[in-house]
Amino acid sequence: MHHPHFRPLGYQQGDLCTNLVGVNHELLPLALDALAEARTSLATQSRRVIDTKSSDTDPVTAADRALERAIRETIAKQRPHDSFIGEEYGLTRQAQSNTRWIVDPIDGTVNYSYSIPSYAISIAAEVNGRIEVGLVFDVGHNELFQAVRGQGATCNGEPIRPSDQTELAQALCGTGFGYSAATRKLQAQVLLEVIDEIRDIRRFGAAAIDICWAGAGRIDGYFETGLKVWDYAAASLVATEAGANFITDLPGIGDDGLTIVAGPALFEALQARIAGLYRQANS
């Protein structure tokens, strides 16, 4: 079984704003600048919950909103005609160009509010409907996952690739749960069906990190229902550029799609089993 071969925790604060040698895209420097502004803003923010969204267990902190504003304003200064969509403010600028920025200022807000070091800043640049640049900064581990379409994916500058695990019974899989109690109950039923068919389950609480870790081989696969575009936009490019398979429009629970990520050797078996269980759960 393949294990990750890159060196984690390799960057200091300033290094994150430096382009990697040989990696080029006109939007990458701006994405890195926006990330740097978000990190600066994060250092001054409170973890205090100031609001909730989809349910009483779906918190919003002051930092969520401050970071999204910092990212949006940084991008708007250079590219005022691009569209911008974020988790906290939704679509705040209609496109007058072919470029859309998709941002989750803090993916894993519950973890952040509890001081659990598993949350990320996620920034993606989409051009003509395709993600071209993706950055996921794992704050707690000081790791930057970066991808440019056609140029591979890295973690702190080191190339990453997914696991070559082939057996479902040996697969370590990540997953997550929704904010709705009814949704979590269905997700748990699926988990009960599959838990004795795989190596084990990990639940870290930040979808963007989970997807990047599947791309980096830290977990063999990942599945979850109900992700929003800002949860996976940047991470999906990281995973696919690393060599993993990614799908997010399978039938899940109600209108919520099912996302599955894994290396090519495992993907078909994982997709067949998890998608089949969700079909049963909905019947």
Residue pairs with C-beta under 8 A, 6 or more apart in sequence:
1 163
1 164
1 165
1 170
2 161
2 162
2 163
2 164
2 165
2 217
3 163
3 217
4 160
4 216
4 217
4 218
5 158
6 154
6 155
6 156
6 158
6 159
6 160
6 216
7 156
7 158
8 141
8 143
8 155
8 156
9 141
9 142
9 143
9 156
10 156
10 157
10 158
11 142
11 143
11 144
11 156
11 157
13 39
16 32
16 35
16 36
16 39
16 137
16 144
17 32
17 33
17 35
17 36
18 32
19 28
19 29
19 32
20 146
20 154
20 157
22 151
23 146
23 148
23 151
23 152
23 154
24 148
24 151
25 125
25 132
25 133
25 148
25 149
25 151
27 99
27 125
27 127
27 132
27 133
28 133
28 148
30 74
30 75
30 78
30 79
30 125
31 123
31 125
31 133
31 135
32 135
33 74
34 70
34 71
34 74
34 75
34 123
35 71
35 121
35 123
35 135
35 137
35 144
37 70
37 71
37 73
37 74
38 67
38 70
38 71
38 105
38 121
38 123
38 137
39 121
39 137
39 139
40 70
41 63
41 66
41 67
41 70
42 63
42 67
42 121
42 139
45 61
45 62
45 63
45 66
45 67
46 61
46 62
46 63
47 61
47 63
47 112
47 113
47 115
48 61
48 62
48 113
49 59
49 60
49 61
49 113
50 60
50 61
50 62
50 65
51 59
51 60
52 58
52 59
52 60
53 59
53 60
54 179
54 180
55 179
55 180
57 110
57 179
58 179
59 109
59 110
59 113
60 88
60 109
61 106
61 109
61 112
61 113
63 105
63 106
63 112
64 87
64 88
64 105
64 106
64 109
65 88
65 89
65 105
66 105
67 105
67 106
67 121
68 86
68 87
68 88
68 89
68 103
68 105
69 89
71 86
71 101
71 103
71 105
71 121
71 123
72 84
72 86
72 89
72 92
72 93
72 101
72 103
75 82
75 84
75 101
76 82
76 84
76 93
79 97
79 99
81 95
81 96
81 97
82 93
82 95
82 96
82 97
82 99
82 100
82 101
83 91
83 93
83 94
83 95
83 97
83 99
83 100
83 101
84 91
84 92
84 93
84 100
84 101
84 103
85 91
85 92
85 100
85 101
85 102
85 103
85 229
85 230
86 92
86 102
86 103
86 104
86 105
86 230
87 103
87 104
87 105
87 107
87 228
87 230
87 231
88 105
98 127
98 128
99 125
99 126
99 127
100 125
100 126
100 127
101 123
101 124
101 125
101 126
102 123
102 124
102 125
102 126
102 131
102 229
102 230
102 233
102 234
103 122
103 123
103 124
103 230
104 120
104 121
104 122
104 208
104 230
104 231
104 234
105 121
106 112
106 119
106 120
106 121
107 119
107 120
107 121
107 122
107 136
107 206
107 207
107 208
107 209
107 230
107 231
108 116
108 118
108 119
108 120
108 204
108 205
108 206
108 208
108 209
109 119
110 116
110 205
111 117
111 118
111 119
111 205
111 206
112 119
116 140
116 205
117 139
117 140
117 141
118 138
118 140
118 204
118 205
118 206
118 209
119 138
119 139
119 140
119 205
119 206
119 209
120 136
120 137
120 138
120 139
120 206
120 208
120 209
121 135
121 136
121 137
121 139
122 134
122 135
122 136
122 137
122 208
122 230
122 231
122 233
122 234
122 235
123 133
123 134
123 135
123 234
124 131
124 133
124 134
124 135
124 233
124 234
124 237
125 131
125 132
125 133
125 134
126 132
126 233
130 149
131 149
131 233
131 234
131 236
131 237
132 148
132 149
132 237
133 147
133 148
133 149
133 237
134 145
134 146
134 147
134 148
134 233
134 234
134 235
134 236
134 237
134 238
134 241
135 144
135 145
135 146
135 234
136 144
136 145
136 208
136 209
136 212
136 234
136 235
136 238
137 143
137 144
137 145
138 144
138 145
138 206
138 209
138 212
143 155
143 156
144 155
144 156
145 153
145 154
145 155
145 160
145 212
145 215
145 216
145 235
145 238
146 153
146 154
146 155
146 238
147 153
147 154
147 234
147 237
147 238
147 240
147 241
147 242
148 241
149 237
149 241
150 241
151 241
152 159
152 241
152 242
153 159
153 160
153 215
153 237
153 238
153 239
153 241
153 242
154 160
155 212
155 216
159 242
160 215
160 216
160 217
160 238
160 242
161 215
161 216
161 217
161 242
161 243
161 263
162 214
162 215
162 216
162 217
162 220
162 239
162 242
162 243
162 244
162 262
162 263
162 264
163 214
163 217
163 219
163 220
163 221
163 262
163 263
163 265
163 266
164 263
164 265
165 171
165 220
165 221
165 263
165 265
165 266
166 265
166 266
167 266
168 197
168 198
168 266
168 269
168 270
168 273
169 197
169 198
169 199
170 198
170 199
170 220
171 198
171 199
171 220
171 221
171 262
171 266
171 270
172 198
172 199
172 200
172 201
172 202
172 219
172 220
172 221
173 198
173 199
173 200
173 201
173 202
173 219
173 220
173 221
173 222
173 223
173 270
174 201
174 202
174 203
174 204
174 210
174 213
174 214
174 219
174 221
174 222
174 223
175 187
175 191
175 201
175 202
175 203
175 210
175 222
175 223
175 224
176 203
176 205
176 207
176 210
176 224
177 183
177 184
177 187
177 188
177 203
177 224
178 184
178 187
178 225
178 226
178 253
178 256
183 225
183 226
183 253
183 256
186 253
186 281
187 224
187 225
187 253
189 281
190 274
190 277
190 278
190 281
191 201
193 277
193 280
194 273
194 274
194 277
195 201
197 273
199 220
202 219
204 210
204 213
207 224
207 227
207 231
207 232
207 235
207 259
208 231
208 232
208 234
208 235
209 235
210 219
210 222
210 224
210 235
210 261
211 222
211 232
211 235
211 236
211 238
211 239
211 246
211 259
211 261
212 235
212 238
212 239
213 219
213 222
214 220
214 221
214 222
214 239
214 244
214 261
214 262
214 263
215 235
215 238
215 239
215 240
215 241
215 242
215 243
215 244
215 261
216 242
217 263
220 262
220 263
220 266
221 260
221 261
221 262
221 263
221 266
221 267
221 270
222 259
222 260
222 261
222 262
223 258
223 259
223 260
223 261
223 270
223 274
224 258
224 259
225 252
225 253
225 256
225 257
225 258
225 259
225 278
226 252
226 253
226 256
226 257
227 248
227 257
227 259
232 246
232 248
232 259
236 246
236 248
236 261
239 246
239 261
240 246
243 263
243 264
244 261
244 262
244 263
244 264
244 267
245 260
245 261
245 262
245 263
245 264
245 267
246 259
246 260
246 261
247 259
247 260
247 261
247 271
248 257
248 258
248 259
249 257
250 257
250 258
250 259
250 260
250 271
250 275
250 278
251 257
251 258
251 275
251 278
251 279
251 282
252 258
252 278
253 278
253 281
253 282
258 274
258 275
258 278
260 267
260 270
260 271
260 274
260 275
261 267
262 270
262 271
